[in-house]
Structures are given as structure tokens and as C-alpha cells.
Amino acid sequence: MVKNGVATFPAIRAFMGDWAYYVATVEFRDVAARVSRADEIHSNERLREWIQRKLTPRAETIAQYLVSQPQRFFNAIILGVYDGKPEWFPVDIGSSPTLGKAQLAQWAKESVGLLRLHGGEKIFAIDGQHRVEAIKRAISKNQKLEEEQQCAIFVAHDTSDKGRERTRRLFSTLNRYAKPVSKGEIVALDEDDAFAIVTRRLVEEYPPLMGPRVDYGKRRQIAPAERVAVTSILALSEIVQTISLPAAAKRSERELLTRLRPPQDKLDALYTLQVAFWTALRKEVPEIKKATDADADAEAAGGYRTRDGGHMLFRPAGQKAFASAARVLVDRGRTIEKAVATLARLPMQLAAEPWIHVFWDPIRSKVIQLRRPALAHNLMLYLVGEDVYPNGYDLLSEYRSAVKNETAQLPRQP
């Protein structure tokens, strides 16, 4: 409730370490009106500006999520408070007509109450800066969102040197020990990330990729002992992203598809494109067809991943580069089927030119994790007579650097 600059919020008071804090429910309008940027953690103006440049780029995408997603939800934001006169009013918990007297410890009896702010306080986000900025932008787009409710944790901040140090430590601790959601968890659970949704649909509905044909390990790479899987779930998700958008798509376009669930017809179109890619692979690459046919030898895939390298399209690094090259050809007017057919003419053995020292380390007999992803797909484009992408890419120089030979020449085109 807000009146004449005074606002009172239902809250719980709690203690941890040497921090006292208040967990309250506030409306979006109060977040927008009362929370400023984190400009008091550092007295140095350039450090403050640097923090803000790091914190604000995603705000517009999150704002779109708030405006467009009916099932929107945020976790708590943590707010530092200084100046003003915040007041705490504990609420006495009496007996219930049905449950009788509440059996509560003394600390619990004193933990429920009302937090009152008088308007003179200065409040900034210690954790949740993107969400605060997004809330402000979302309200400007849709005023009805002002009444949405957000969980906020208030902690006291002191503007002395000691106080700033204490708050900086809290700021860094929250970011250091907060465990980000893993890529695997996103693929398995995210209902807004279009790429995750399409990846799940592939392994649930497209027979060649159902069951054990996909490795569900925590890493993008496929374990050496794996004999059945053609690809990994994380590699498949990367292929989905690569095939879904033009190679020149802006980062913001990709981020939007990860944060705001597209309409079903858009999701269907993305799924259809992925199915076309894998169907073309099965048609043009006999080894892929054999390994993904339900009636084929159950361990066929393992035979194409050997100690000597084996087939490029049975390694996630090769699959990703192949998908990148295919997407470039689609951008140049090919159908996905024609793009795959064109690239299927490539030499596929990792232990042969030109893949040695690009994909394959012959000394250690292992796949090289691509530090030059553009080199891989550009070698593929070159070998099928296509121009490099992007224009101006120095393929020869990058190839010589990869093979550590300043006089090396590009392999002959078939």
C-alpha cells in the first residue's frame, strides 16, 4: 500500500551470518519507482559505469518476456537500502479458531510483520539488476503490469567505505555461488527456449533420433565407450540452433528465441526444418542411415568412431561444422536437402586431409575441440566449390595456423 511516499509491505524478518534481512512482497510499481541502479557499491564513477554496461544488455529481452508470457515468474531480487527511516512492525500471531494456539518458537513469532518505507530511502538492486530494469521497461509497455507482485529481499547498506566493501562482498558472493542452470537442464526443462523445445520434440517424435540414438550425458562429446548413440543431446541442441536461423542472424534474434516462447506455428516450422536436415543426412550419408535405422545393428554408431578417428559425422564437432556449412548454403538459396547433398561429397574420414589438425589430433588420437569453428565450416564450403563465409575470411592463413605449417597449401578440391 502506497500513500504520500509511504509504502508498507508484508514481510518476514530473518537473520543469517551478520546480516538482518526482510523478505517482502512488493508491486512492480514500487520496484519501478523506488529501486535505482547499483551506483553506490563503488565510489569510482568509471567502475559504476562499467558495472551498468555489464548489467543492462538483456533488459529489453526480459521485458518482452514479462509483456508476452502469461506464465511469467521471477525469483526474488535482493535490494540494498540506505538512508531514510525504514520501520519494522511485528505482527502478533494469535490462536486459530480451528487449529488452536500456534506452536511457534520465539524467533518465529517475531519474524512476521510489516516493513514500512517512508520514501526517503535509497534502494538499489544487489542481485536482480536485469529484472529491475526489465520491470521498468515492461510497465512502460503495459501499465497493467504495475500491480504484479515481486518477492524482494531488503538488506541494510551503509555508504561508508566499510559499508561499500561489505555490500560488494555480498554482491560478488551472490554471483559467485549462484549455480547457473546447466545447458542440459535447459534442454530438458525450458518451456520458453525454442531450441530446447524443438530438441525435445526431435528425441520424442522423430524415430531416427529416439531412444538410445542420442547420448544423454552431461557433456557435448560422446563418451568413447558409447556404441549406439549417433549424437549427444547437447550437440543436437547446438545443431538445432545452427540450422534454425541464418548464419548472419544477430545475437539478439537468437536470445529472443531462448527467452520468449514463439507461437506454435513457428515452433512447428523449426521442427520441420530439423527433420528435413536429418532426413537428408539419412538419404545422402549411408552410415548415418545405418546407425539410425531401428532394424540396423544396435552398435553401428560405435563402429564409425574409432581410435584412428573414424567418420566425421559421428563426432559432435563434425556435426556442428557440417550444420553450419549447410546453413550458409541455405542462406544462399539452396533447400536444406540440396545443401546436405552438396556437402555429403566431402571426405568424411577424420584421419585424412584436410581434417588432420583441424578436427583430429593424430598424435593423441582424439578429436580437437574447435577453437576455430569458422575454419571448419569454411574448409567444407571451399571443398565443395563455395565462397567462404563471412566474406573476407582468410582461409589459407587460418588453415596454416591450425596445422602449424606456414607453407601449407589448401587441399585440392575434389
URKA-V616541 format. One record per residue. RES is the residue in three letters. SS is DSSP state (2 for helix, 1 for strand, 0 for the rest). PHI is phi in degrees with one decimal (none if undefined). Layout:
# URKA-V616541
res=<RES	RES>
ss=<SS	SS>
phi=<PHI	PHI>
This chain:
# URKA-V616541
res=<MET	VAL	LYS	ASN	GLY	VAL	ALA	THR	PHE	PRO	ALA	ILE	ARG	ALA	PHE	MET	GLY	ASP	TRP	ALA	TYR	TYR	VAL	ALA	THR	VAL	GLU	PHE	ARG	ASP	VAL	ALA	ALA	ARG	VAL	SER	ARG	ALA	ASP	GLU	ILE	HIS	SER	ASN	GLU	ARG	LEU	ARG	GLU	TRP	ILE	GLN	ARG	LYS	LEU	THR	PRO	ARG	ALA	GLU	THR	ILE	ALA	GLN	TYR	LEU	VAL	SER	GLN	PRO	GLN	ARG	PHE	PHE	ASN	ALA	ILE	ILE	LEU	GLY	VAL	TYR	ASP	GLY	LYS	PRO	GLU	TRP	PHE	PRO	VAL	ASP	ILE	GLY	SER	SER	PRO	THR	LEU	GLY	LYS	ALA	GLN	LEU	ALA	GLN	TRP	ALA	LYS	GLU	SER	VAL	GLY	LEU	LEU	ARG	LEU	HIS	GLY	GLY	GLU	LYS	ILE	PHE	ALA	ILE	ASP	GLY	GLN	HIS	ARG	VAL	GLU	ALA	ILE	LYS	ARG	ALA	ILE	SER	LYS	ASN	GLN	LYS	LEU	GLU	GLU	GLU	GLN	GLN	CYS	ALA	ILE	PHE	VAL	ALA	HIS	ASP	THR	SER	ASP	LYS	GLY	ARG	GLU	ARG	THR	ARG	ARG	LEU	PHE	SER	THR	LEU	ASN	ARG	TYR	ALA	LYS	PRO	VAL	SER	LYS	GLY	GLU	ILE	VAL	ALA	LEU	ASP	GLU	ASP	ASP	ALA	PHE	ALA	ILE	VAL	THR	ARG	ARG	LEU	VAL	GLU	GLU	TYR	PRO	PRO	LEU	MET	GLY	PRO	ARG	VAL	ASP	TYR	GLY	LYS	ARG	ARG	GLN	ILE	ALA	PRO	ALA	GLU	ARG	VAL	ALA	VAL	THR	SER	ILE	LEU	ALA	LEU	SER	GLU	ILE	VAL	GLN	THR	ILE	SER	LEU	PRO	ALA	ALA	ALA	LYS	ARG	SER	GLU	ARG	GLU	LEU	LEU	THR	ARG	LEU	ARG	PRO	PRO	GLN	ASP	LYS	LEU	ASP	ALA	LEU	TYR	THR	LEU	GLN	VAL	ALA	PHE	TRP	THR	ALA	LEU	ARG	LYS	GLU	VAL	PRO	GLU	ILE	LYS	LYS	ALA	THR	ASP	ALA	ASP	ALA	ASP	ALA	GLU	ALA	ALA	GLY	GLY	TYR	ARG	THR	ARG	ASP	GLY	GLY	HIS	MET	LEU	PHE	ARG	PRO	ALA	GLY	GLN	LYS	ALA	PHE	ALA	SER	ALA	ALA	ARG	VAL	LEU	VAL	ASP	ARG	GLY	ARG	THR	ILE	GLU	LYS	ALA	VAL	ALA	THR	LEU	ALA	ARG	LEU	PRO	MET	GLN	LEU	ALA	ALA	GLU	PRO	TRP	ILE	HIS	VAL	PHE	TRP	ASP	PRO	ILE	ARG	SER	LYS	VAL	ILE	GLN	LEU	ARG	ARG	PRO	ALA	LEU	ALA	HIS	ASN	LEU	MET	LEU	TYR	LEU	VAL	GLY	GLU	ASP	VAL	TYR	PRO	ASN	GLY	TYR	ASP	LEU	LEU	SER	GLU	TYR	ARG	SER	ALA	VAL	LYS	ASN	GLU	THR	ALA	GLN	LEU	PRO	ARG	GLN	PRO>
ss=<0	1	1	0	0	1	1	1	1	1	1	1	1	1	1	1	0	0	1	1	1	1	1	1	1	1	1	2	2	2	2	2	2	2	1	1	0	0	0	0	0	0	0	0	2	2	2	2	2	2	2	2	2	2	2	2	0	0	2	2	2	2	2	2	2	2	2	2	0	0	0	0	0	0	0	0	1	1	1	1	1	1	0	0	0	0	1	1	1	1	0	0	0	0	0	1	0	0	0	1	0	0	0	0	0	2	2	2	2	0	0	1	1	1	1	1	1	0	0	0	0	1	1	1	1	1	1	0	2	2	2	2	2	2	2	2	2	2	2	2	2	0	2	2	2	2	2	0	1	1	1	1	1	1	1	1	0	0	0	0	2	2	2	2	2	2	2	2	2	2	2	2	2	2	2	2	2	0	0	0	0	0	2	2	2	2	2	2	2	0	0	0	0	2	2	2	2	2	2	2	2	2	2	2	2	0	2	2	2	0	2	2	2	1	1	0	0	0	0	0	0	0	0	0	0	0	0	0	0	0	1	1	2	2	2	2	2	2	2	2	2	2	2	2	0	0	0	0	0	0	2	2	2	2	2	2	2	2	2	0	0	0	0	2	2	2	2	2	2	2	2	2	2	2	2	2	2	2	2	2	2	2	2	2	0	2	2	2	2	2	2	2	0	0	0	0	0	0	0	0	2	2	2	2	0	0	0	0	0	0	1	2	2	2	0	2	2	2	2	2	2	2	2	2	2	2	2	2	2	2	2	0	0	0	0	2	2	2	2	2	2	2	2	0	0	0	0	0	1	0	0	0	0	0	0	1	0	0	0	1	1	0	0	0	0	1	1	0	0	0	0	0	2	2	2	2	2	2	2	2	2	2	2	0	0	0	0	0	0	0	0	0	0	0	2	2	2	2	2	2	2	2	2	0	0	0	0	0	0	0	0	0	0	0>
phi=<none	-121.4	-152.0	51.8	83.4	-94.3	-133.2	-121.2	-122.6	-65.1	-153.4	-122.8	-96.5	-146.3	-134.1	-150.1	57.6	-103.8	-103.0	-104.8	-144.2	-128.2	-97.8	-126.0	-108.2	-126.2	-82.5	-54.7	-59.8	-73.3	-59.7	-65.4	-82.6	-108.1	-97.1	-101.1	-72.7	-77.3	-102.7	-115.0	-68.7	-120.3	-80.3	-74.4	-62.8	-69.2	-66.3	-63.4	-64.3	-63.9	-58.4	-66.0	-61.5	-75.0	-92.9	-98.8	-59.3	-89.7	-59.6	-65.3	-64.4	-67.4	-60.8	-61.3	-61.1	-62.9	-73.0	-103.7	-101.4	-62.0	-94.5	-65.5	-162.9	-119.2	-81.9	-66.8	-100.0	-110.8	-117.7	-88.0	-126.6	-144.8	62.8	69.1	-135.9	-60.6	-126.5	-116.0	-117.3	-67.1	-106.9	-76.3	-98.4	-91.9	-87.8	-93.9	-58.7	-101.5	-101.0	82.7	-72.6	-69.3	-92.7	-123.7	-67.4	-60.3	-62.1	-69.7	-62.2	-94.7	-92.8	-100.1	-176.0	-124.6	-106.3	-112.2	-110.7	-98.9	105.0	-89.2	-71.2	-107.7	-126.6	-140.2	-84.1	-81.8	-138.7	115.4	-59.8	-62.2	-68.1	-61.6	-63.5	-65.1	-59.8	-62.3	-69.9	-64.7	-62.8	-66.3	-88.2	-146.5	-65.3	-64.0	-70.9	-56.5	-89.7	-62.1	-113.6	-125.4	-78.2	-131.6	-110.0	-95.2	-129.0	-76.4	-127.1	-116.3	-85.2	-71.4	-58.0	-63.5	-65.7	-62.5	-60.6	-62.9	-72.8	-60.6	-63.3	-62.9	-57.0	-70.6	-62.2	-60.1	-79.7	-72.9	-98.9	-74.1	-84.0	-68.2	-65.7	-73.7	-61.1	-64.0	-66.3	-63.2	-61.0	-76.6	-124.1	-69.1	-103.8	-113.5	-74.6	-60.0	-67.5	-65.8	-61.2	-68.8	-61.0	-61.3	-64.4	-59.8	-79.4	-100.1	-123.8	-94.5	-50.7	-61.9	-112.8	-86.8	65.7	-80.2	-70.9	-120.5	-83.5	-99.5	-71.0	-80.8	-112.2	-65.9	-71.0	-95.2	-60.1	-56.1	-79.7	-71.6	-111.2	-106.4	-67.6	-88.1	-146.4	-108.0	-64.9	-72.3	-66.1	-61.7	-62.3	-67.0	-63.4	-57.3	-62.7	-64.8	-73.9	-70.6	-125.2	-55.3	-58.3	-89.2	-59.6	-72.2	-58.4	-63.6	-65.3	-66.8	-63.1	-62.5	-72.7	-92.7	-114.6	-131.8	-57.8	-73.8	-60.4	-61.1	-65.3	-68.4	-62.5	-62.4	-65.6	-63.8	-63.7	-59.9	-64.5	-65.8	-61.4	-62.4	-63.0	-71.3	-65.5	-65.8	-59.3	-65.3	-75.3	-93.7	-121.1	-56.0	-65.7	-64.8	-61.1	-61.2	-74.4	-105.3	-77.1	-61.1	-90.3	-78.6	-54.1	-59.5	-107.8	-61.4	-60.7	-61.6	-69.7	-99.0	-119.0	-114.6	-65.4	-90.0	117.8	82.1	-83.8	-58.3	-83.3	-110.4	-121.0	-52.5	-62.1	-68.1	-62.1	-64.9	-64.6	-61.0	-63.2	-63.0	-65.3	-62.3	-64.0	-61.7	-65.9	-62.5	-62.2	-91.8	110.0	-76.9	-74.8	-63.3	-64.4	-67.7	-62.2	-65.8	-60.9	-64.2	-75.5	-65.8	-78.4	-64.2	-64.7	-107.8	-82.0	-63.7	-84.6	-118.2	-62.1	-99.3	-87.4	-63.4	72.3	-104.2	-104.6	-124.4	-97.4	-73.3	-75.9	-94.6	52.0	-150.4	-69.9	-87.7	-72.8	-61.2	-93.0	-127.8	-59.3	-66.1	-61.8	-61.6	-72.8	-73.9	-61.5	-64.1	-62.6	-59.2	-69.0	-104.3	80.2	-102.3	-69.5	-70.0	-137.7	-77.9	-56.6	91.6	-64.1	-88.6	-63.3	-61.9	-62.2	-67.0	-66.1	-62.2	-64.3	-66.6	-88.4	56.4	-147.1	-72.2	-110.5	-61.5	-113.5	-63.3	-62.1	-67.6	-75.4	-59.2>
